[in-house]
Amino acid sequence: MEWKKLYPGGKKKAVTFSYDDGVEQDIRLTELFRQYGAKATFNLNSGLDESGSWNFKGVEVRRIPFAQMPEVYCGQEIACHASTHPHLEELSPRELHWELWNDRKTLEHRFGCTVSGMALPYGTWNPQVRETIEKLGFSFCRTVESTHTFERPKDQYAIILSRKNYPLPVWTGDFLSYLRAPHSEQYS
């Protein structure tokens, strides 16, 4: 597929925001996106227990209950992140198909919209994963690695074909504290 369209207004470059896993911190984040008229892609798992939680750098991270997600993510783009967030390259072809197809259809039913994008859990893949994603008709797929460029990929799956050994970008600010803080003029 050759992409010929430019971004809205004829622009040639864009910045995108993409967040995974459907966590409570997204509640504050989506409020900020709505406040400033911005949008993001939220990559969600439809088959995980909403009571799941984990600790990330001293912050308790919990999933948003699936029933609340349509309200939280209203106006944002929803994409697949595999039903149970497995390492996709370790699955049999049948399991892989189920993880992606089930996640997509469950998210489409819950949100009442077409889900056309995919984010790879853990950013890992193999040729079978790429082929399955393409066969299932996803419009795009991303990994966790940055391209470090504004160049458009040659096709919508190029990002998972051109993995480079770049270090992942590191957030140097205290973004988690920013998201936890109540809205105030300090952050306006």
N, C-alpha and C positions, 0 to 999 in steps of 0.2 A: 504494500500500500504506500503510495506516495502522498505525503501531506502537502497540500498547496495552499490551504487557508492560512491567513495570518490571524493573529490575535485580534480581539475587538479593537476597533479604531485603526486598523491597519498596522498595529504595533508588531514588531518582529521579535521582541523579547518579553518574557514574563517570569514572575517569581511565583512559586507555588508553595503551599503549606500542606503537609500531610502528617496525620497523627494516627497512631495505632492503638488497638486494644479496648477502646471504650471505657476509659477510666474516669473516676469522679473529678479529677482535675480538669477534664474537658468541659464540665459545667461552667466554670469561670471562663475558660478559654472561649467557648462559643458565645458567651455573653459579650466578651470583648470584641469578637469578630462582628457580631450583630451591631454593637454600639458604633463601630467604625466602618460599617458597610463592607466588610471583608468576608471572604469565603475560604474554606479549606476542604480538603478531602479527609474523611475519617474512615479508617480501615477497621472494620468490626468483625468480631467472631460471634456467630449466632449460636454456637453449640457449647459455650463455656458456662459453667456455674457462676451466676452473678455474685455469689458470696465469696468468690475467690479474691484473695488479696496477697500482696507481697510487699517487702520492704525495699525501697530504692534509695540508696544514699541517705538513710535515716528518715525517710518519709514513707508513711504507710500509704500504699496505693491499693485502691479497691475498684472493682468494676461497677459500672452503672447497671442497675437492674434492666434487663432487656425490655421490659414493659415501659420504662421511662425514656428509652433512647429516642423515639420519634420526637418527643418534646425537646429534649436536649439538643438534638442535631438538626432541628427544623431549619431549613434554608441552606444547609450545607450539603456537600456531595458525600454520598455513602459509597464505599467500595468494600469488596471482599478482603478478608484476611485469613481465610480458611476457617471452617467451622470450629475446630478445636485447637487451632494454632500449633500444628505439628511441624516437624521437619519434613517438608513435602517430598524431598528426594529420598527419604527412607520408606515411603509408602509403596504398596503394590499399585499397579495401574487402577484396579477397582477402588481401592481405598482413596487414592488420589482424586479420581473422578468424583467420588462421593463427597469428600471434604470440600471441593470447590463448588460443585453443582448444588449441594445441599445448602451451603453458606449463601450462595447467590440467591437461590429461590426463597429461602427463609427471610433474608434481608429485604428482598423485593416485596414479599408479602407484608412484612412488618412495617415498611416505610411507604408502601404504595407507589413505588417508582422503579424504573429500570436501574439495575446495578451493573455497570459496564466495566468498572475498573477492578484491579487486583493488586494487593501488596503482599509480597512474599514473607511469611513468618520467618523471622531470624535472617531474612535476606538471602536464604540459601535455595539452590535450585540445581537441576540437572537437565539434560536434553528432554527427558520424558516429561518433566514439569512444564517446560516451555511449550512442548507440543500439545499437552493437555490444555493449557491455558488458551492457546490459539484455537484449538478444536472447539472449546466451549464458547468461543465467540467473544471473549473479553476484548474491549477496545484498547486497553493499555494495561501494563504491568510495571511495577517498580520493585526495586530492591532497596536495601538500606544504604547503599553507597551513593555518594554524590558524584555527579559527572564533572564538577568543577568547570562548567562551561555553560554558555547560553545557546549552544548549537542545538538544533532540533535533531532528534534521532532519525536515522534513515527509515525506520519503521517503528510502530508502536511497541514492539517488544525488544528493540535494540538495547535498552538499558540493561536487560538481563543477559545480553550476549556480549556486552563490552565491559565486563567487570575489570576494574583496574586496581592496583594495589595502593590506592590512596588511603591515607589515614582518615578515619571518620572525623568530621568537624566536631569540635568540643565546645559546648556552651560555657563561656567564661563568667557569665553573670549568675545571679541567684534566681533563675527563672521559676523554680518550684516555690520559693517564698513569694514571688510576685503573684503566682496563681492562687496561692493560699490566702493572701492578704485580702481583707474586705476592700471593696472599691472605695478609693479616696482620691482626693486631688493629687496626692503624692504620685499616683500612677497615671494621671490623665495627661 
